[in-house]
Amino acid sequence: MSILNVENLSHGFGDRAIFHNVSFRLLKGEHIGLIGANGEGKSTFMNIITDRLMPDEGKVEWSKNVRVGYLDQHTALEKGMTIRSVLSSAFDFLFEMESRMNQICDQLGDASEEEMDRLMEELGTIQDLLTMHDFYMIDSKVEEIGRALGLSDIGLDKDVTDLSGGQRTKVLLGKLLLEKPDILLLDEPTNYLDTEHIEWLKRYLNEYENAFILISHDIPFLNSVINLIYHMDQQELNRYVGDYEKFQEVYAMKKSQLEAAYNKQQKEIADLKDFVARNKARVATRNMAMSRQKKLDKMDMIELVSEKPKPEFHFKEARTPGRYIFQTENLVIGYDEPLSSPLSLEMERGQKIVLTGANGIGKTTLLKSILGMIEPLSGTVTLGDYLSIGYFEQEMKKDVKTTCMEEIWKEFPSYTQYEVRSALAKCGLTTKHIESLVRVLSGGEQAKVRLCKLINRDTNILLLDEPTNHLDVDAKAELKRALKAYKGSILMVCHEPEFYEGLATDIWDCTKWTTKVW
């Protein structure tokens, strides 16, 4: 049975087309992986099917009474909202029912006999629904999901704007699971999540009986939970049965078949054109030449898909620093309260260190404390000699109003327009991306703009905070290659073992230092 029907969907931003005549059908129990390069329109597609965005053309139809749950990376959590209030908002529809029930009770005193019967019937229906949806157990359900996702340890009354990226994702995920939707739509749910909760989500999705659509560039995670792939590419959406490896195999075969057909047609076109050119002037062969020309005119031309620009990352390297990159003595990191026990750490030149551990235990705070962006609660950080530091933040600021070109020019004012365009193009961005406002780009395209700033600066130490988030498969593979080739030192926060395997010289487990109870 079809739960969602999308027909002849077309959409674009300005002169940049995202989809052309796309059709899609979601059936009961399907576990779909929605894949494609950065900027191909995966999140836009999710926004259209959830009515957050109106398509230019086409029709989106859900079957009746389907409740859709959407985990959106860009959901705004406002100051003043607590973890508890966000989780409880999953039951807003029940609170609305309760409000209607109270309204009915107020009306009963003045109702006629006929009205009374109708109101009593509605009241009974609402009470049944409230009981069925465990309305009178909301508090205990919120507590239960809070414990399962490790949110109770942070404190359910904590303001959501004080949370780390991973903690924020857990709150949104908790709200979604409490809503118990018929369909799950998940946009990069593993971004910022620690290994323990990625495993938890994997188990949850494997046992999930209803349908879901998952956008993810984390291929091992994707393969472990889906049974269908939809590939978004060149304004089209194509269906493949099986996991990502099976998709790659079939896609490569289709591509080589298309190339063979194209080459065969090109040879036929060349032969026909040659015959027409040699014979159209001669009376005896003019009719044959005209017949060949008609064949040429009627021919359906096979077009090869233009290759996407692949990113190329080459980090510029500064002079060799001193032996020690940094040393800390009894360093205690945190904000209002300590996040770590006193730390006496040192990093030597040439080390490539990965920081691992659960969300919210202070990995980003440690990076910022070493950089001097946050004052430590106590202890000292001593930076080494001759350091040229490159820092990659988790996210771009939300209020950025510049274009990609302006963003790079701010960093490198001496660059010519050609140099700016060339630098962005090497990071896999097309002309249309380069001239766009940064805030309209996808998360992966924004990450490429930030990487562009980093690779064009002379550095000998890179501090990278979740650099793989949002990046597509090609960009991730290229970034790993570039970091392995980099002769400087690296201190990186990362939750993807597949990414740092063969790259890291040391792994520091931050759970050993944290003051948090997990």
C-alpha positions as CSV (number, residue, x, y, z in Angstrom):
1,M,0.0,0.0,0.0
2,S,1.3,3.4,-0.9
3,I,1.8,5.8,2.0
4,L,3.3,8.7,0.0
5,N,2.9,9.6,-3.7
6,V,5.0,12.3,-5.3
7,E,4.2,13.0,-9.0
8,N,6.1,15.1,-11.6
9,L,7.9,17.2,-8.9
10,S,10.0,20.1,-10.2
11,H,11.7,22.7,-8.1
12,G,14.6,25.2,-8.2
13,F,16.2,28.2,-6.4
14,G,16.6,31.2,-8.8
15,D,18.1,29.8,-12.0
16,R,19.4,26.7,-10.3
17,A,17.1,23.7,-11.0
18,I,17.1,21.1,-8.2
19,F,14.5,18.5,-9.5
20,H,12.9,18.0,-12.9
21,N,9.8,15.9,-13.2
22,V,10.6,13.6,-10.2
23,S,8.2,10.9,-9.1
24,F,8.5,8.8,-6.0
25,R,6.4,6.3,-4.0
26,L,6.8,5.2,-0.4
27,L,5.3,1.8,0.5
28,K,4.5,0.3,3.9
29,G,7.5,-1.0,5.7
30,E,10.1,0.3,3.3
31,H,13.4,1.4,4.8
32,I,14.8,3.9,2.3
33,G,18.3,5.5,2.1
34,L,18.1,8.8,0.2
35,I,21.6,9.5,-1.1
36,G,23.4,11.9,-3.4
37,A,26.2,14.4,-3.5
38,N,26.1,17.6,-1.5
39,G,23.6,20.1,-2.9
40,E,21.6,17.6,-5.0
41,G,18.5,18.5,-3.0
42,K,18.0,15.8,-0.4
43,S,17.0,18.1,2.4
44,T,14.9,20.2,-0.1
45,F,13.0,17.0,-1.0
46,M,12.3,16.4,2.7
47,N,11.1,20.0,3.2
48,I,8.7,19.6,0.2
49,I,7.2,16.3,1.3
50,T,6.6,17.8,4.8
51,D,4.9,20.9,3.4
52,R,7.6,23.2,4.7
53,L,8.4,24.2,1.1
54,M,6.0,24.6,-1.9
55,P,7.3,22.9,-5.1
56,D,7.3,24.9,-8.3
57,E,5.3,22.1,-9.9
58,G,4.0,18.6,-9.1
59,K,1.8,16.9,-6.5
60,V,2.6,15.4,-3.0
61,E,-0.1,13.1,-1.5
62,W,0.1,11.3,1.8
63,S,-2.5,8.6,2.6
64,K,-5.1,9.7,5.2
65,N,-4.3,9.8,8.9
66,V,-0.6,9.3,8.5
67,R,1.5,11.0,11.2
68,V,4.9,12.0,9.9
69,G,7.9,12.6,12.2
70,Y,10.8,14.6,10.8
71,L,14.3,14.9,12.4
72,D,15.6,18.0,10.8
73,Q,19.2,19.1,11.5
74,H,18.2,22.8,11.1
75,T,15.3,22.8,13.6
76,A,15.5,26.0,15.7
77,L,15.6,25.4,19.5
78,E,14.9,28.7,21.1
79,K,16.3,30.2,24.3
80,G,14.1,29.5,27.3
81,M,13.0,26.1,26.1
82,T,14.2,23.3,28.4
83,I,14.9,19.7,27.4
84,R,11.8,18.6,29.2
85,S,9.6,21.2,27.4
86,V,10.9,20.2,24.0
87,L,10.3,16.4,24.8
88,S,6.8,17.2,26.1
89,S,6.0,19.1,23.0
90,A,5.8,15.7,21.3
91,F,2.4,15.5,23.0
92,D,1.0,18.9,21.9
93,F,-1.8,17.2,19.9
94,L,-2.9,15.5,23.1
95,F,-2.8,18.8,25.1
96,E,-5.0,20.3,22.3
97,M,-7.5,17.4,22.8
98,E,-7.4,18.0,26.6
99,S,-8.2,21.7,26.0
100,R,-11.2,20.7,23.7
101,M,-12.3,18.2,26.5
102,N,-12.4,21.1,29.0
103,Q,-14.2,23.2,26.6
104,I,-16.9,20.5,26.2
105,C,-17.3,20.2,29.9
106,D,-17.9,24.0,30.2
107,Q,-20.6,23.7,27.4
108,L,-22.5,20.8,29.0
109,G,-24.3,23.0,31.6
110,D,-26.1,25.1,28.9
111,A,-26.6,22.4,26.3
112,S,-29.9,21.2,25.0
113,E,-30.7,17.4,25.2
114,E,-29.7,16.9,21.5
115,E,-26.5,18.9,21.9
116,M,-25.8,17.1,25.1
117,D,-25.8,13.7,23.3
118,R,-23.5,15.0,20.6
119,L,-21.1,16.6,23.2
120,M,-21.0,13.5,25.4
121,E,-20.2,11.3,22.4
122,E,-17.3,13.6,21.4
123,L,-16.1,13.7,25.0
124,G,-16.1,9.9,25.2
125,T,-14.0,9.7,21.9
126,I,-11.5,12.3,23.3
127,Q,-11.1,10.4,26.6
128,D,-10.5,7.1,24.8
129,L,-7.9,8.7,22.6
130,L,-6.1,10.3,25.6
131,T,-6.1,7.0,27.4
132,M,-4.9,5.2,24.3
133,H,-2.0,7.6,23.8
134,D,-1.0,7.4,27.5
135,F,-1.8,11.0,28.1
136,Y,-1.8,10.5,31.9
137,M,1.7,9.0,31.8
138,I,3.4,11.8,29.8
139,D,5.8,12.8,32.6
140,S,7.0,9.2,33.1
141,K,7.4,8.7,29.3
142,V,9.5,11.9,29.1
143,E,11.7,10.7,32.0
144,E,12.1,7.2,30.3
145,I,13.3,8.6,26.9
146,G,15.5,11.1,28.8
147,R,17.2,8.2,30.6
148,A,17.6,6.1,27.4
149,L,19.3,8.9,25.5
150,G,21.5,10.1,28.4
151,L,19.6,13.4,28.7
152,S,18.6,12.9,32.3
153,D,22.3,13.1,33.3
154,I,22.5,16.6,31.8
155,G,19.3,17.6,33.6
156,L,15.9,17.8,31.9
157,D,15.5,21.4,33.1
158,K,18.6,22.6,31.2
159,D,18.1,25.3,28.6
160,V,18.4,23.7,25.1
161,T,20.6,26.6,23.8
162,D,23.4,25.6,26.2
163,L,23.6,22.1,24.7
164,S,26.3,20.7,22.4
165,G,25.5,19.6,18.8
166,G,25.2,15.9,19.8
167,Q,23.0,16.7,22.8
168,R,20.7,18.9,20.6
169,T,20.3,16.0,18.1
170,K,19.4,13.6,21.0
171,V,16.7,16.0,22.2
172,L,15.2,16.2,18.7
173,L,15.5,12.4,18.3
174,G,13.8,11.9,21.8
175,K,10.9,14.2,20.8
176,L,10.5,12.3,17.5
177,L,10.4,8.9,19.2
178,L,7.9,10.1,21.8
179,E,5.6,11.3,18.9
180,K,5.5,7.6,17.7
181,P,4.9,8.7,14.1
182,D,3.8,6.3,11.4
183,I,6.6,7.4,9.2
184,L,10.1,8.6,10.2
185,L,12.0,11.1,8.1
186,L,15.6,11.4,9.3
187,D,18.1,14.0,7.9
188,E,21.6,13.0,8.8
189,P,20.7,11.7,12.3
190,T,24.2,10.5,13.1
191,N,25.8,13.9,12.8
192,Y,27.2,14.9,16.2
193,L,26.0,11.6,17.8
194,D,28.6,9.6,19.8
195,T,29.3,5.9,18.9
196,E,27.1,4.5,21.8
197,H,24.0,6.4,20.6
198,I,24.7,5.6,16.9
199,E,24.5,1.9,17.9
200,W,21.4,2.6,19.9
201,L,19.7,4.3,16.9
202,K,20.9,1.5,14.6
203,R,19.1,-1.1,16.8
204,Y,16.0,1.1,17.0
205,L,15.7,1.4,13.2
206,N,16.4,-2.3,12.6
207,E,13.4,-3.1,14.9
208,Y,11.2,-0.3,13.5
209,E,8.2,-1.9,11.7
210,N,6.9,1.2,9.9
211,A,8.5,3.0,6.9
212,F,11.3,5.5,7.1
213,I,13.4,7.7,4.8
214,L,17.0,8.2,5.9
215,I,19.5,10.8,4.5
216,S,23.0,9.8,5.6
217,H,26.6,10.0,4.3
218,D,27.7,7.5,7.0
219,I,27.7,4.5,4.7
220,P,28.3,1.7,7.3
221,F,25.3,3.1,9.3
222,L,23.2,3.4,6.2
223,N,23.9,-0.1,5.1
224,S,23.0,-1.6,8.4
225,V,19.4,-0.2,8.5
226,I,18.1,0.2,4.9
227,N,16.8,-2.2,2.2
228,L,16.3,0.4,-0.7
229,I,18.3,3.2,-2.1
230,Y,16.9,6.3,-3.9
231,H,19.7,8.2,-5.7
232,M,19.3,11.9,-6.2
233,D,21.5,13.0,-9.2
234,Q,21.3,15.5,-12.0
235,Q,17.7,16.6,-11.1
236,E,16.5,12.9,-11.2
237,L,15.5,10.4,-8.5
238,N,16.3,6.7,-9.2
239,R,15.4,3.6,-7.2
240,Y,17.8,0.7,-6.5
241,V,17.0,-2.4,-4.5
242,G,19.6,-3.4,-1.9
243,D,22.2,-1.5,0.1
244,Y,24.8,1.1,-1.0
245,E,27.3,-1.5,-2.3
246,K,24.6,-3.0,-4.5
247,F,23.6,0.5,-5.7
248,Q,27.3,1.3,-6.7
249,E,27.5,-1.9,-8.6
250,V,24.3,-1.3,-10.6
251,Y,25.0,2.4,-11.1
252,A,28.5,1.7,-12.5
253,M,27.0,-0.9,-14.9
254,K,24.3,1.5,-16.1
255,K,26.9,4.2,-16.6
256,S,29.2,2.0,-18.7
257,Q,26.2,0.8,-20.8
258,L,25.2,4.4,-21.4
259,E,28.8,5.3,-22.4
260,A,28.9,2.3,-24.8
261,A,25.6,3.3,-26.4
262,Y,26.8,6.9,-26.7
263,N,30.0,5.9,-28.4
264,K,28.1,3.6,-30.8
265,Q,25.7,6.4,-31.7
266,Q,28.5,9.0,-32.1
267,K,30.1,6.7,-34.7
268,E,26.8,6.2,-36.5
269,I,26.3,10.0,-36.6
270,A,29.8,10.5,-38.0
271,D,29.2,7.9,-40.7
272,L,25.8,9.4,-41.6
273,K,27.2,13.0,-41.8
274,D,30.1,11.8,-43.9
275,F,27.7,10.0,-46.3
276,V,25.4,13.1,-46.6
277,A,28.4,15.4,-47.2
278,R,29.8,13.2,-50.0
279,N,26.5,12.4,-51.8
280,K,24.1,15.3,-51.4
281,A,25.5,17.2,-54.4
282,R,25.3,14.2,-56.9
283,V,22.0,13.7,-58.7
284,A,22.3,9.9,-58.6
285,T,22.8,9.7,-54.8
286,R,20.9,12.8,-53.7
287,N,17.8,10.8,-52.5
288,M,19.9,8.5,-50.4
289,A,21.7,11.5,-48.9
290,M,18.3,13.1,-48.0
291,S,17.1,9.8,-46.5
292,R,20.3,9.7,-44.3
293,Q,19.7,13.3,-43.3
294,K,16.1,12.6,-42.2
295,K,17.4,9.7,-40.1
296,L,19.9,12.1,-38.5
297,D,17.2,14.7,-37.8
298,K,14.9,12.2,-36.2
299,M,17.5,10.5,-34.0
300,D,17.1,10.6,-30.2
301,M,20.4,11.9,-29.0
302,I,22.0,10.1,-26.1
303,E,23.6,12.5,-23.7
304,L,26.3,11.7,-21.2
305,V,25.8,13.0,-17.7
306,S,28.3,15.7,-17.0
307,E,30.7,14.6,-14.3
308,K,30.3,16.4,-10.9
309,P,33.3,18.4,-9.9
310,K,35.3,16.2,-7.4
311,P,36.8,18.1,-4.5
312,E,40.6,18.3,-4.3
313,F,42.0,19.2,-0.8
314,H,45.6,20.1,-0.5
315,F,46.6,21.7,2.8
316,K,49.2,24.4,2.6
317,E,52.0,23.9,5.2
318,A,53.8,26.5,7.3
319,R,57.3,26.2,8.7
320,T,58.1,23.4,11.1
321,P,57.0,24.2,14.7
322,G,58.9,23.5,18.0
323,R,58.8,20.0,19.5
324,Y,55.7,20.6,21.6
325,I,52.4,21.8,20.1
326,F,50.8,22.4,23.5
327,Q,51.2,21.4,27.1
328,T,48.6,21.7,29.8
329,E,49.1,21.6,33.5
330,N,46.2,20.8,35.8
331,L,43.8,22.2,33.2
332,V,40.1,22.1,34.2
333,I,37.8,23.0,31.4
334,G,34.1,24.0,31.6
335,Y,31.7,26.9,31.8
336,D,29.7,27.4,35.0
337,E,30.9,24.0,36.3
338,P,33.9,21.8,35.6
339,L,33.7,19.4,32.6
340,S,37.0,17.6,33.4
341,S,39.3,16.5,36.2
342,P,42.7,18.4,36.2
343,L,44.4,17.5,32.9
344,S,48.1,17.5,32.3
345,L,48.4,16.7,28.6
346,E,51.0,17.2,25.9
347,M,51.0,17.0,22.1
348,E,54.2,16.7,20.1
349,R,54.9,17.7,16.6
350,G,53.7,15.2,14.0
351,Q,51.0,13.6,16.2
352,K,47.5,13.1,14.7
353,I,45.2,12.8,17.7
354,V,41.5,12.0,17.6
355,L,39.3,12.9,20.6
356,T,36.4,10.4,21.2
357,G,33.7,10.1,23.8
358,A,30.0,10.8,24.5
359,N,28.3,14.0,23.6
360,G,28.6,16.9,26.0
361,I,31.7,15.7,27.9
362,G,33.8,18.6,26.7
363,K,35.6,17.7,23.5
364,T,34.8,21.0,21.7
365,T,35.4,22.8,25.0
366,L,38.8,21.3,25.2
367,L,39.7,22.4,21.6
368,K,38.4,26.0,22.4
369,S,40.3,26.1,25.7
370,I,43.6,25.1,23.9
371,L,42.9,27.8,21.4
372,G,42.3,30.4,24.1
373,M,38.7,31.0,22.9
374,I,37.4,29.9,26.3
375,E,39.1,30.7,29.6
376,P,39.9,27.5,31.7
377,L,38.3,27.2,35.1
378,S,41.8,26.6,36.5
379,G,45.3,25.4,35.3
380,T,47.3,26.5,32.3
381,V,47.7,25.9,28.6
382,T,51.2,26.6,27.1
383,L,51.3,26.7,23.3
384,G,54.5,25.7,21.5
385,D,56.8,27.9,19.4
386,Y,56.2,28.9,15.7
387,L,52.6,27.6,15.6
388,S,50.4,28.4,12.6
389,I,46.9,27.2,13.7
390,G,44.0,26.2,11.4
391,Y,40.6,25.7,13.2
392,F,37.5,24.1,11.7
393,E,34.3,24.8,13.6
394,Q,31.4,22.4,13.8
395,E,28.9,24.8,12.2
396,M,28.9,28.1,10.3
397,K,27.1,31.0,12.1
398,K,23.4,31.1,11.3
399,D,23.3,34.8,10.5
400,V,25.9,34.8,7.7
401,K,24.7,37.2,5.0
402,T,27.7,36.9,2.5
403,T,28.1,35.0,-0.7
404,C,30.7,32.2,-1.0
405,M,33.0,34.5,-2.8
406,E,32.7,37.3,-0.2
407,E,33.3,34.8,2.6
408,I,36.7,33.7,1.0
409,W,37.6,37.4,0.1
410,K,37.2,38.3,3.8
411,E,39.9,35.7,4.7
412,F,42.1,36.4,1.7
413,P,41.7,40.1,0.6
414,S,44.7,40.0,-1.7
415,Y,43.2,37.2,-3.9
416,T,41.9,38.1,-7.4
417,Q,38.4,37.1,-8.4
418,Y,40.0,34.3,-10.5
419,E,41.9,33.0,-7.5
420,V,38.8,33.0,-5.3
421,R,36.7,31.2,-7.9
422,S,39.5,28.7,-8.5
423,A,39.9,28.0,-4.7
424,L,36.2,27.3,-4.3
425,A,36.0,25.2,-7.5
426,K,38.8,23.0,-6.2
427,C,36.6,22.3,-3.1
428,G,33.9,20.8,-5.4
429,L,31.7,23.9,-5.7
430,T,30.1,24.9,-9.1
431,T,29.8,28.4,-10.5
432,K,26.2,28.6,-9.2
433,H,27.2,27.6,-5.7
434,I,30.1,30.1,-5.8
435,E,27.8,33.0,-6.5
436,S,25.1,31.9,-4.1
437,L,24.6,33.2,-0.5
438,V,26.3,30.9,2.0
439,R,23.1,30.4,4.0
440,V,21.1,28.9,1.1
441,L,23.7,26.2,0.5
442,S,23.3,22.7,1.9
443,G,25.2,21.7,5.1
444,G,27.8,19.8,3.0
445,E,28.4,22.8,0.6
446,Q,28.8,25.1,3.6
447,A,31.4,22.7,5.1
448,K,33.3,22.9,1.8
449,V,33.4,26.7,2.0
450,R,34.9,26.4,5.5
451,L,37.4,23.8,4.3
452,C,38.3,26.2,1.5
453,K,39.4,28.8,4.0
454,L,41.4,26.2,5.9
455,I,43.3,24.7,3.0
456,N,44.4,28.0,1.6
457,R,46.0,29.1,4.9
458,D,49.6,28.1,5.8
459,T,49.2,25.9,8.9
460,N,51.3,23.4,10.9
461,I,48.5,22.4,13.4
462,L,44.9,21.7,12.5
463,L,42.2,21.6,15.1
464,L,39.1,20.0,13.5
465,D,35.7,19.7,15.2
466,E,33.6,17.0,13.5
467,P,35.0,17.8,10.0
468,T,33.1,14.9,8.3
469,N,29.6,16.1,9.3
470,H,27.4,16.8,6.2
471,L,30.2,15.9,3.7
472,D,29.3,13.5,0.9
473,V,31.2,10.2,0.3
474,D,33.6,11.7,-2.3
475,A,34.4,14.7,-0.2
476,K,35.0,12.6,2.9
477,A,37.3,10.2,1.1
478,E,39.3,13.2,-0.4
479,L,39.5,14.9,3.1
480,K,40.9,11.7,4.6
481,R,43.5,11.4,1.8
482,A,44.5,15.0,2.3
483,L,44.8,14.7,6.1
484,K,46.9,11.6,5.8
485,A,49.2,13.5,3.3
486,Y,49.4,16.5,5.7
487,K,52.8,16.7,7.3
488,G,51.6,19.0,10.2
489,S,49.9,17.9,13.4
490,I,46.2,17.3,13.8
491,L,43.9,17.4,16.9
492,M,40.4,16.2,15.8
493,V,37.0,15.5,17.3
494,C,35.4,12.6,15.3
495,H,32.7,9.9,15.8
496,E,33.5,8.0,12.6
497,P,36.1,5.2,13.2
498,E,36.1,4.4,9.4
499,F,37.3,8.0,8.8
500,Y,40.1,8.2,11.3
501,E,41.3,4.6,10.9
502,G,44.8,4.6,9.3
503,L,45.0,8.4,9.9
504,A,45.2,8.8,13.7
505,T,48.5,8.2,15.5
506,D,46.7,8.4,18.9
507,I,43.1,8.2,20.2
508,W,42.3,10.1,23.4
509,D,39.1,8.8,25.1
510,C,37.7,11.9,26.9
511,T,35.4,9.8,29.0
512,K,38.5,9.0,31.2
513,W,38.7,12.7,32.2
514,T,35.1,13.8,32.3
515,T,33.4,14.8,35.6
516,K,30.0,13.8,33.9
517,V,28.4,10.6,34.9
518,W,27.5,8.4,31.9
